[in-house]
Structures are given as structure tokens and as C-alpha cells.
Amino acid sequence: MHEKPAIVKKCIALLLACASTNYYKLRQVHAFSIRHGVPLGNPDLGKHLIFTLVSLASVRRPGGGGRPVLSYAREIFNQIEIPNIFTWNTMIRGYAESEDPNPAVEIHRQMIAASVEADTHTYPFLLKAIAKLLAVREGEKVHSVVMKNGFVSLVFVENALVHFYGACGRAESAHKLFEFMSEKNLVAWNSVINGYALNSRPNEALTLFREMELAEDVRPDGFTLVSLLTACAELGALALGRRAHVYMIKSGLDKNLHAANALLDLYAKFLSVQELNIFQIPYASFNSITLEFENLQIRQLPGY
């Protein structure tokens, strides 16, 4: 009996040392613990196993390997008699970041039924899942609970709410929340700009981008530029798109794949093959476009 705490500590050390990046080694550590009499529902080991599995799932996701990893985490979770709030949040996060976020909402309901009180980390993960599901009413319920619990003034909760409303087509609600934020960080700016861009409101997206340019403590990144260029393409604002291109070159964001693709979409929509041939780049790659614009001293282009 006295060996079990030592075995648990040893297994946790093994998880941290060699199984944190290898799913099969993690399963070996888990099997080792079972062979040495550690109960399947040991909350301490279970917490570390689940956290490691969720981290592994995010790494394996591009190839679709995240699903079995999360299923294994769910099996372990279901065996823990009284999971702590960290473990509940870890499971919600894992599914919120997966291709199927539905279980995140289910686990939250299970958590409420178990009379476990959510903390400040629960809601950003939950709202991320709800935003993916476009479940507006569910998100509005969470917003009410957040306000009731006094968490709404926390920056990372505010960011999650702004993102949720923008992603669900409620751009005005996202903007209203954004305006009341005491700390408007890059995440919040991107969420509210993207909310307008996604919902075919390019004028509002461009207005906010210009406001962002005047802000002293924040600078556009690749995500900002994708939203901006999407709005430019919808409005036909080629001059502003070129100015965004200049910014990309100056800030090193010309190597950002998503921003580069958005720029190419803009140029493909509004520049003819003949115009592109002026730069000797018919159907060229983004890097070629960047090079030719630099050679032509893009800073002299209209709209800069």
C-alpha cells in the first residue's frame, strides 16, 4: 500500500520526462502504473495523463490522429470518481480545440450536474467550442453566467466573448463588448475586425483597422491582415490592399502563408492578366509579387 504513492510519483516523472511527446510511451506508462496496483481512477495520475493526452492531441490533429487520443483521455476521465476543476477544464479544452467540439459542451453540462463550480479558465475554453458550433443561445447563456460570477471583466474572458459573438454572426454584439474593454489587446482587435469581415461588413472592418493603426500599444499581425484583405477584396479597395502589402513587406509578414493567400485572392480578383504582366508575374507566386513591388518602389503607389 505504501508503494502506490511512490509508483504514482514515478509514473508522473516518466510522463514529464519521456511520454509528453509520445502517445505510445504514455500508454506504456499507464499500463506500468496499472500493473503496479495504481487504481484506474487515481485522480493525481489521471490529471497528468489527461493533460498530456490533450497536449498530444493538439500536436497530432493535422493528420486526424487527435480523435483516438482524446477518446483515451475521456476513458481515463470517466474512471476518476471526483475530478478536480483542472481536469474538467483540460477535457473541455481538448475538445474545444478539436475538429468535433460538441463533447466540450457535453462535459460542461456534466460538470454542472456534478455541482463542480467553474473557474476563470473554464469559460474561454467553453466559448471557443461554442463559437465553433455557432451555438448562439448556448453562448448567450454562458455570457449571463460569466456576468453573474463577476468574470466578465477579465481580459481573457472578454476576448473569448468577443470572438464568440463575431464568429457567430453577431458582429455588433462583439463590437459593443470590445468598446467596453479596458484593455484592447491584439486578440480583441483581431476578433472584432474578423467578425465584421466574416459577416460581409467590410466597411466596418476597414474602419476598425484604421482605428487600430492609431492605437499606440498594438500592431497588426497575420490574422489582422487576412481580415483586412478579405474586406478589401469585398469592397474593391485595391489601394488599401496595396498599402497592406507594403506593411506586410516592412513587418516581415509577407512570409505569412494565410496573409499571402488573402493578398493573392485580392490581386487575382481585381488585376487583369495584362496588369500582372506589367510586373512580369502572370499567375506568379506571392514571393514574386513582393519582389516586383519592392523593385517598383511600392511606397509611391496610391493609397500609401
PAKOLRO-295586 format. One record per residue (C-alpha): z, y, x; residue in three letters. Coordinates in Angstrom, 3 decimals. Layout:
REM residues N
       up    north     east code
        Z        Y        X  ALA
...
This chain:
REM residues 304
       up    north     east code
    0.000    0.000    0.000  MET
    0.825    2.350    2.841  HIS
   -2.592    1.784    4.380  GLU
   -4.553    3.221    1.461  LYS
   -3.885    6.913    2.164  PRO
   -4.880    6.281    5.781  ALA
   -8.056    4.493    4.645  ILE
   -8.893    7.381    2.320  VAL
   -8.457    9.861    5.177  LYS
  -10.612    7.694    7.430  LYS
  -13.353    7.479    4.803  CYS
  -13.301   11.234    4.250  ILE
  -13.588   11.738    8.007  ALA
  -16.553    9.340    8.058  LEU
  -18.200   11.253    5.226  LEU
  -17.851   14.504    7.114  LEU
  -18.926   13.021   10.437  ALA
  -21.902   10.792    9.698  CYS
  -22.619   10.447    5.986  ALA
  -23.036   14.077    4.986  SER
  -26.809   13.895    5.536  THR
  -27.491   10.214    4.905  ASN
  -27.313    8.664    1.435  TYR
  -27.221    5.075    2.668  TYR
  -24.425    5.744    5.151  LYS
  -22.486    7.376    2.337  LEU
  -22.836    4.242    0.225  ARG
  -21.636    2.178    3.177  GLN
  -18.550    4.385    3.498  VAL
  -17.883    3.998   -0.224  HIS
  -18.259    0.210   -0.002  ALA
  -15.932    0.178    3.017  PHE
  -13.267    2.021    1.010  SER
  -13.530   -0.446   -1.883  ILE
  -13.256   -3.450    0.444  ARG
  -10.055   -1.963    1.859  HIS
   -8.438   -1.586   -1.539  GLY
   -9.076    2.052   -2.356  VAL
   -9.300    2.300   -6.179  PRO
  -12.722    3.182   -7.587  LEU
  -11.232    6.211   -9.298  GLY
   -9.364    7.646   -6.304  ASN
   -9.601   11.398   -7.013  PRO
   -9.406   12.573   -3.400  ASP
  -12.134   10.307   -2.057  LEU
  -14.127   10.732   -5.268  GLY
  -14.108   14.505   -4.866  LYS
  -15.560   14.248   -1.363  HIS
  -18.089   11.573   -2.340  LEU
  -19.356   13.632   -5.269  ILE
  -19.566   16.846   -3.247  PHE
  -21.545   15.067   -0.522  THR
  -23.845   13.388   -3.050  LEU
  -24.609   16.669   -4.809  VAL
  -25.422   18.257   -1.447  SER
  -27.679   15.317   -0.596  LEU
  -29.411   15.550   -3.980  ALA
  -30.491   19.122   -3.254  SER
  -31.995   18.011    0.063  VAL
  -33.797   15.001   -1.423  ARG
  -35.066   16.786   -4.528  ARG
  -38.597   17.733   -3.350  PRO
  -39.573   14.060   -3.270  GLY
  -37.826   13.264   -6.534  GLY
  -35.008   11.423   -4.741  GLY
  -32.279   13.599   -6.212  GLY
  -32.042   11.742   -9.526  ARG
  -30.597    8.424   -8.313  PRO
  -28.216   10.332   -6.045  VAL
  -26.886   12.346   -8.978  LEU
  -26.662    9.211  -11.122  SER
  -24.497    7.629   -8.436  TYR
  -22.340   10.770   -8.347  ALA
  -21.984   10.576  -12.139  ARG
  -20.844    6.938  -11.896  GLU
  -18.130    7.891   -9.413  ILE
  -17.156   10.894  -11.521  PHE
  -16.759    8.760  -14.654  ASN
  -14.332    6.477  -12.796  GLN
  -11.956    9.318  -11.881  ILE
   -9.234    9.454  -14.505  GLU
   -8.334   13.122  -14.060  ILE
  -10.976   15.034  -12.065  PRO
   -9.876   18.418  -10.764  ASN
  -11.781   21.616  -11.508  ILE
  -13.579   21.465   -8.149  PHE
  -15.041   18.072   -9.073  THR
  -16.085   19.232  -12.550  TRP
  -17.797   22.280  -11.046  ASN
  -19.531   20.161   -8.418  THR
  -21.051   17.911  -11.077  MET
  -22.174   20.904  -13.150  ILE
  -23.716   22.483  -10.036  ARG
  -25.533   19.298   -9.101  GLY
  -27.293   19.035  -12.442  TYR
  -27.840   22.789  -12.736  ALA
  -29.856   22.643   -9.516  GLU
  -31.767   19.520  -10.560  SER
  -35.008   19.066  -12.478  GLU
  -33.017   17.984  -15.542  ASP
  -30.179   20.461  -16.161  PRO
  -29.185   19.011  -19.560  ASN
  -26.309   16.909  -18.146  PRO
  -24.713   20.090  -16.759  ALA
  -24.204   21.348  -20.319  VAL
  -23.005   17.902  -21.434  GLU
  -20.453   17.755  -18.618  ILE
  -19.181   21.218  -19.502  HIS
  -18.632   20.087  -23.097  ARG
  -16.861   17.000  -21.781  GLN
  -14.711   19.304  -19.664  MET
  -13.730   21.395  -22.702  ILE
  -12.892   18.224  -24.652  ALA
  -10.616   17.173  -21.778  ALA
   -8.795   20.541  -22.048  SER
   -9.736   21.464  -18.485  VAL
   -9.791   25.222  -18.004  GLU
  -12.915   26.623  -16.381  ALA
  -12.608   28.911  -13.374  ASP
  -14.790   31.665  -11.962  THR
  -17.126   29.163  -10.278  HIS
  -17.859   27.188  -13.434  THR
  -19.869   29.831  -15.248  TYR
  -22.540   30.738  -12.660  PRO
  -23.486   27.052  -12.322  PHE
  -23.437   26.544  -16.088  LEU
  -25.504   29.673  -16.769  LEU
  -28.063   28.548  -14.207  LYS
  -28.519   25.300  -16.142  ALA
  -28.687   27.109  -19.480  ILE
  -31.275   29.557  -18.111  ALA
  -33.493   26.634  -17.079  LYS
  -33.150   25.176  -20.576  LEU
  -33.893   28.565  -22.182  LEU
  -30.911   27.870  -24.436  ALA
  -30.203   31.425  -25.577  VAL
  -27.470   30.664  -28.112  ARG
  -25.642   28.426  -25.653  GLU
  -25.758   31.179  -23.057  GLY
  -24.524   33.779  -25.512  GLU
  -21.524   31.557  -26.280  LYS
  -20.764   31.331  -22.568  VAL
  -21.104   35.117  -22.281  HIS
  -18.482   35.526  -25.033  SER
  -16.098   33.129  -23.295  VAL
  -16.616   34.904  -19.971  VAL
  -15.724   38.233  -21.573  MET
  -12.683   36.733  -23.285  LYS
  -11.431   35.269  -19.990  ASN
  -11.949   38.516  -18.098  GLY
  -14.557   37.120  -15.679  PHE
  -17.432   39.366  -16.733  VAL
  -16.667   41.994  -14.058  SER
  -17.045   39.511  -11.191  LEU
  -20.283   40.169   -9.323  VAL
  -21.466   36.559   -9.103  PHE
  -20.781   36.043  -12.825  VAL
  -22.647   39.275  -13.643  GLU
  -25.574   38.104  -11.507  ASN
  -25.689   34.805  -13.391  ALA
  -25.663   36.568  -16.767  LEU
  -28.443   38.986  -15.779  VAL
  -30.531   36.062  -14.528  HIS
  -29.861   34.059  -17.703  PHE
  -30.955   36.828  -20.071  TYR
  -34.028   37.691  -18.009  GLY
  -35.133   34.056  -17.733  ALA
  -34.668   33.538  -21.481  CYS
  -36.888   36.440  -22.515  GLY
  -34.061   38.893  -23.199  ARG
  -35.141   41.490  -20.653  ALA
  -33.396   44.378  -22.446  GLU
  -30.091   42.492  -22.524  SER
  -30.453   41.729  -18.817  ALA
  -31.182   45.401  -18.099  HIS
  -28.216   46.581  -20.165  LYS
  -25.851   44.310  -18.230  LEU
  -27.444   45.418  -14.974  PHE
  -26.850   49.101  -15.763  GLU
  -23.128   48.465  -16.227  PHE
  -22.751   46.573  -12.948  MET
  -20.546   48.355  -10.439  SER
  -22.260   46.570   -7.535  GLU
  -26.013   46.229   -7.967  LYS
  -26.889   43.750   -5.223  ASN
  -30.270   42.257   -4.340  LEU
  -29.774   39.238   -6.609  VAL
  -29.187   41.501   -9.613  ALA
  -32.177   43.745   -8.825  TRP
  -34.447   40.727   -8.469  ASN
  -33.209   39.164  -11.699  SER
  -33.751   42.249  -13.835  VAL
  -37.153   43.090  -12.291  ILE
  -38.291   39.493  -12.636  ASN
  -37.031   39.420  -16.234  GLY
  -39.444   42.198  -17.163  TYR
  -42.298   40.760  -15.096  ALA
  -41.918   37.300  -16.655  LEU
  -41.866   38.727  -20.164  ASN
  -45.058   40.772  -19.881  SER
  -43.265   44.078  -19.405  ARG
  -44.939   45.247  -16.176  PRO
  -44.282   48.973  -16.667  ASN
  -40.533   48.425  -16.808  GLU
  -40.715   46.096  -13.796  ALA
  -42.530   48.740  -11.741  LEU
  -40.125   51.485  -12.848  THR
  -37.169   49.410  -11.699  LEU
  -38.883   48.628   -8.409  PHE
  -39.295   52.350   -7.742  ARG
  -35.594   52.845   -8.522  GLU
  -34.798   50.019   -6.130  MET
  -36.779   51.745   -3.376  GLU
  -34.487   54.770   -3.732  LEU
  -31.303   52.716   -3.512  ALA
  -29.573   53.021   -0.143  GLU
  -27.906   49.631    0.133  ASP
  -30.633   47.195   -0.930  VAL
  -34.144   46.336    0.240  ARG
  -36.852   44.260   -1.483  PRO
  -37.312   40.670   -0.342  ASP
  -39.901   37.975   -1.052  GLY
  -38.628   37.359   -4.582  PHE
  -38.823   41.077   -5.381  THR
  -42.404   41.256   -4.183  LEU
  -43.512   38.276   -6.260  VAL
  -42.241   40.054   -9.383  SER
  -43.757   43.376   -8.300  LEU
  -47.171   41.890   -7.521  LEU
  -47.159   39.960  -10.797  THR
  -46.585   43.252  -12.621  ALA
  -49.316   44.952  -10.556  CYS
  -51.779   42.208  -11.470  ALA
  -50.987   42.575  -15.165  GLU
  -51.351   46.375  -15.108  LEU
  -54.264   46.526  -12.689  GLY
  -52.156   48.644  -10.322  ALA
  -54.154   47.816   -7.217  LEU
  -52.971   50.868   -5.241  ALA
  -49.338   49.910   -5.732  LEU
  -50.203   46.328   -4.822  GLY
  -51.694   47.564   -1.569  ARG
  -48.541   49.580   -0.913  ARG
  -46.532   46.408   -1.476  ALA
  -48.844   44.713    1.016  HIS
  -48.007   47.396    3.569  VAL
  -44.313   46.813    3.012  TYR
  -44.830   43.070    3.491  MET
  -46.508   43.661    6.842  ILE
  -43.885   46.130    8.050  LYS
  -40.939   43.980    6.969  SER
  -42.339   40.636    8.121  GLY
  -42.624   39.310    4.563  LEU
  -46.344   38.694    4.996  ASP
  -45.347   35.176    6.064  LYS
  -43.530   34.526    2.784  ASN
  -45.677   31.930    1.013  LEU
  -44.775   32.913   -2.557  HIS
  -45.319   36.617   -1.950  ALA
  -48.587   35.880   -0.136  ALA
  -49.846   33.814   -3.072  ASN
  -48.931   36.588   -5.515  ALA
  -50.834   39.092   -3.364  LEU
  -53.880   36.840   -3.245  LEU
  -53.763   36.499   -7.033  ASP
  -53.790   40.297   -7.338  LEU
  -56.722   40.745   -4.967  TYR
  -58.674   37.864   -6.495  ALA
  -58.285   39.473   -9.918  LYS
  -59.392   42.996   -9.024  PHE
  -61.536   42.824   -5.888  LEU
  -65.077   41.524   -6.120  SER
  -66.540   39.192   -3.531  VAL
  -68.567   42.166   -2.264  GLN
  -65.411   44.237   -1.788  GLU
  -63.701   41.389    0.010  LEU
  -66.757   41.082    2.236  ASN
  -66.090   44.633    3.436  ILE
  -63.144   43.071    5.235  PHE
  -65.306   40.080    6.242  GLN
  -62.992   37.753    4.349  ILE
  -64.753   36.111    1.411  PRO
  -62.226   33.689   -0.105  TYR
  -60.103   34.162    3.010  ALA
  -56.528   33.244    3.664  SER
  -53.708   35.715    3.321  PHE
  -53.310   35.996    7.089  ASN
  -56.936   37.087    7.428  SER
  -56.450   39.735    4.754  ILE
  -53.373   41.027    6.534  THR
  -55.202   41.239    9.859  LEU
  -58.149   43.160    8.428  GLU
  -55.942   45.616    6.551  PHE
  -53.988   46.301    9.724  GLU
  -57.226   46.925   11.614  ASN
  -58.315   49.419    8.945  LEU
  -55.008   51.308    9.169  GLN
  -53.828   50.417    5.703  ILE
  -51.321   53.245    5.789  ARG
  -54.179   55.589    4.893  GLN
  -55.052   53.680    1.711  LEU
  -54.470   55.443   -1.641  PRO
  -51.052   54.889   -3.128  GLY
  -49.186   54.616    0.167  TYR
